[in-house]
Amino acid sequence: MVAANYVSENAQPSAGLLSESSLDDPLWVEIRYQAKSEADREPSLRERLKALILNESSLEIALANILDDRLGDKRGTIRKQMEEAQPESLFDQSLRADLQAIKYHDPAATNGLVPLLYFKGFLSIQVHRLANWLWISGREMLALHLQSRVSEVFGVDIHPGARIGRGVFIDHATSVVIGETAKVGDAVVLFHEVTLGGTGKLRGDRHPKVGDSVMIGAGAKLLGNIRIGDRAKIGAGSVVVKDVAAGVTVVGPVAGQVANHTAP
């Protein structure tokens, strides 16, 4: 708990983002400790780590700073909107579940600091959560602005209308596309170049609905208003245009080919 000593004397808690448990948040304490260690080890990053993380009082504020910095927004748009959204959303629980999912699934993620700073799949999901809140609130233009910036900076295109659960991990993330009416359940893992898209023939509800604990391999294309059952696995490069039952693995260029019915 030594990391509690690293709070800047000048740090001012934000009423919108500082929850009652922020100073007793094990994940936040861990990340601050890692940031302090890296600041001591790498002097060239010291001021950056102080400005983004060490001078702040909660994980949510640090995330907002990082997103504004990565998206090149000197006006602090993300931070302002997160403060407005905070107690209405469940952003903080989702944020922590997403970080824990990375630590669970990715052997390259040895701590929470690196994903928070650099993993574009994780960062894209966090911006999407805010964009989705704006979209639902009727602020479509700002939501689309955030979508556009994420697409430009991170190479990930998630429509603000899409619904994404907790504990979702997008590995590498480059060229991931998720359409407006898509739904992604909890504990889902997607790899780079995955598309949850439409067929181009329908309007309205036209994108895939992905259940909980689904794995979708690199380059897989799921097209149309189809259902992917819980714990299903979609092989890399597969094209899926029909429903997939729970626990089933499908592979191949036309993925009606079933490889395994016994997913755990």
C-alpha positions in Angstrom: 0.0 0.0 0.0 3.0 2.3 -0.3 1.6 3.6 -3.5 -0.9 5.7 -1.5 2.1 8.0 -0.7 2.5 8.9 -4.4 -0.7 11.1 -4.6 0.4 14.6 -5.6 -0.2 17.3 -3.0 -1.8 19.3 -5.8 -4.1 16.5 -7.0 -7.7 17.6 -6.7 -10.4 14.9 -6.6 -13.1 15.2 -9.3 -16.6 14.9 -8.0 -17.7 13.2 -11.2 -15.0 10.5 -11.5 -13.7 9.9 -7.9 -15.8 7.1 -6.4 -15.8 6.6 -2.7 -13.6 3.5 -3.1 -10.9 5.2 -5.3 -8.4 5.5 -2.5 -9.0 1.9 -1.5 -9.1 0.4 -5.0 -6.6 -2.5 -5.3 -6.2 -2.2 -9.1 -5.6 1.5 -8.9 -3.1 1.1 -6.2 -1.3 -1.6 -8.2 -1.2 0.6 -11.4 0.1 3.6 -9.4 2.8 1.5 -7.9 3.8 0.3 -11.4 3.7 3.8 -12.8 6.0 5.1 -10.0 8.4 2.3 -10.6 8.6 3.0 -14.3 8.9 6.7 -13.7 12.0 6.0 -11.5 13.4 3.5 -14.0 12.8 5.6 -17.2 13.4 9.3 -16.6 12.3 10.2 -20.1 8.8 9.1 -19.3 8.7 10.5 -15.7 6.8 13.7 -16.5 4.4 11.9 -18.7 3.5 9.3 -16.1 3.1 12.0 -13.5 0.8 14.1 -15.7 -1.3 11.1 -16.8 -1.4 8.9 -13.7 0.6 9.9 -10.6 -0.9 13.3 -10.1 -4.4 12.0 -10.3 -6.7 10.5 -7.7 -8.6 7.6 -9.5 -8.3 5.1 -12.3 -11.2 6.8 -14.1 -9.4 10.2 -14.2 -6.2 8.6 -15.3 -8.0 6.8 -18.1 -9.7 10.0 -19.2 -6.3 11.8 -19.3 -4.8 9.0 -21.4 -7.6 8.9 -23.9 -7.5 12.7 -24.4 -3.8 12.5 -24.8 -3.9 9.5 -27.3 -6.7 11.1 -29.3 -4.9 14.4 -29.4 -7.7 16.3 -27.8 -6.2 19.3 -25.8 -9.8 20.4 -24.8 -10.2 17.4 -22.5 -13.4 16.2 -24.3 -13.2 12.7 -22.9 -12.6 13.8 -19.4 -15.4 16.3 -19.5 -17.9 13.8 -20.9 -16.8 11.0 -18.5 -17.4 13.3 -15.6 -20.9 14.0 -16.8 -21.6 10.3 -17.5 -20.1 8.9 -14.4 -22.5 8.2 -12.0 -25.2 7.3 -14.5 -23.0 4.6 -16.2 -21.4 1.5 -15.0 -18.2 2.5 -16.6 -16.0 1.8 -13.6 -17.0 -1.8 -13.2 -16.6 -2.4 -17.0 -13.2 -0.8 -17.0 -11.9 -3.0 -14.3 -13.4 -6.1 -15.8 -11.8 -5.3 -19.2 -8.4 -4.9 -17.5 -8.7 -8.1 -15.6 -9.7 -9.9 -18.9 -6.5 -8.7 -20.5 -4.4 -10.0 -17.6 -6.2 -13.3 -17.8 -6.0 -13.9 -21.6 -2.8 -12.2 -22.7 0.6 -13.5 -21.4 2.2 -10.4 -22.7 0.3 -8.3 -20.2 2.3 -8.7 -17.0 0.6 -5.7 -15.3 -2.3 -3.3 -15.6 -0.2 -0.2 -16.5 0.8 -1.3 -20.0 -2.7 -2.0 -21.3 -4.0 1.2 -19.7 -1.4 3.2 -21.6 -0.9 1.3 -24.8 -3.3 -1.5 -25.7 -5.4 0.0 -28.5 -8.1 -2.7 -28.2 -8.6 -1.8 -24.6 -8.5 1.9 -25.2 -10.9 1.6 -28.1 -13.5 -0.2 -26.0 -13.3 2.5 -23.3 -14.0 5.3 -25.8 -16.8 3.2 -27.2 -18.4 2.9 -23.8 -18.5 6.7 -23.6 -19.7 7.0 -27.2 -22.4 4.5 -26.6 -23.6 6.5 -23.6 -23.7 9.6 -25.7 -25.5 7.8 -28.5 -28.2 6.5 -26.2 -28.5 10.0 -24.7 -29.3 11.5 -28.1 -25.9 13.1 -28.7 -25.2 11.3 -31.9 -22.8 13.8 -33.5 -20.3 13.8 -30.6 -20.6 10.0 -30.4 -19.7 9.7 -34.1 -16.9 12.2 -33.6 -15.3 9.9 -31.0 -15.9 6.9 -33.2 -14.1 8.7 -36.1 -11.1 9.6 -33.9 -10.7 6.1 -32.6 -10.8 4.8 -36.1 -8.2 7.2 -37.3 -5.8 6.8 -34.3 -6.3 3.1 -33.3 -7.6 1.5 -36.5 -10.6 0.1 -34.7 -14.1 1.0 -36.0 -16.9 0.4 -33.5 -20.2 2.1 -34.2 -21.5 4.0 -31.1 -24.8 2.1 -31.3 -23.2 -1.3 -30.8 -23.5 -2.9 -27.3 -20.5 -4.4 -25.7 -20.4 -6.3 -22.4 -17.9 -6.5 -19.6 -14.6 -8.2 -19.6 -14.1 -8.0 -23.3 -10.6 -8.3 -24.8 -9.7 -7.2 -28.3 -6.2 -8.5 -29.0 -4.0 -6.4 -31.3 -7.3 -4.9 -32.5 -6.1 -3.5 -35.9 -8.9 -3.4 -38.4 -11.7 -4.7 -36.1 -15.1 -3.5 -37.3 -18.3 -3.7 -35.2 -21.6 -2.5 -36.7 -24.3 -0.4 -35.3 -26.8 -3.1 -34.2 -24.1 -5.7 -33.1 -24.1 -7.0 -29.6 -21.1 -8.5 -27.9 -21.6 -10.4 -24.6 -19.4 -10.6 -21.5 -16.0 -12.2 -21.4 -15.7 -12.2 -25.2 -12.2 -12.4 -27.0 -11.8 -11.0 -30.5 -8.6 -10.9 -32.5 -7.4 -8.4 -35.1 -9.3 -8.0 -38.4 -12.6 -9.4 -37.0 -15.7 -8.0 -38.6 -19.2 -8.0 -37.0 -20.9 -6.6 -40.1 -24.0 -6.6 -42.2 -24.6 -8.3 -45.5 -25.5 -5.1 -47.3 -29.0 -6.3 -48.1 -30.8 -5.3 -44.9 -31.7 -2.3 -42.9 -32.6 -2.1 -39.2 -31.3 -4.9 -37.0 -28.7 -6.3 -39.3 -25.5 -7.2 -37.3 -24.4 -10.3 -35.3 -25.3 -11.0 -31.7 -22.4 -12.6 -29.9 -23.0 -14.5 -26.6 -20.9 -14.7 -23.5 -17.4 -16.2 -23.4 -17.1 -16.5 -27.2 -13.7 -16.5 -28.9 -13.5 -15.1 -32.5 -10.2 -15.7 -34.3 -8.2 -13.3 -36.4 -9.7 -12.2 -39.7 -13.1 -13.9 -39.0 -16.1 -12.2 -40.7 -19.5 -12.6 -39.0 -22.2 -11.1 -41.3 -25.9 -10.4 -40.8 -28.3 -10.6 -37.9 -27.0 -14.0 -36.7 -26.7 -15.5 -33.2 -23.4 -16.8 -31.8 -24.1 -18.9 -28.7 -22.3 -18.8 -25.4 -18.8 -20.4 -25.4 -18.7 -20.8 -29.2 -15.4 -20.5 -31.0 -15.0 -19.1 -34.5 -11.8 -20.1 -36.2 -9.4 -17.6 -37.8 -10.4 -16.5 -41.3 -13.9 -18.0 -41.1 -16.9 -16.4 -42.8 -20.0 -17.0 -40.7 -23.5 -16.2 -42.1 -25.6 -18.5 -40.1 -26.3 -19.0 -36.4 -23.8 -20.9 -34.3 -25.1 -22.9 -31.3 -23.6 -22.6 -27.8 -20.4 -24.5 -27.3 -19.8 -25.2 -30.9 -16.5 -24.4 -32.8 -16.8 -23.5 -36.5 -13.9 -23.1 -39.0 -13.5 -22.5 -42.7 -14.2 -20.0 -45.4 -17.9 -20.9 -45.3 -18.3 -21.7 -41.6 -21.1 -24.2 -41.5 -18.3 -26.7 -41.1 -18.4 -27.8 -37.5 -15.1 -28.8 -35.9 -16.0 -29.4 -32.3 -19.2 -29.7 -30.3 -17.5 -30.0 -26.9 -16.4 -26.6 -25.8 -15.8 -26.4 -22.1 
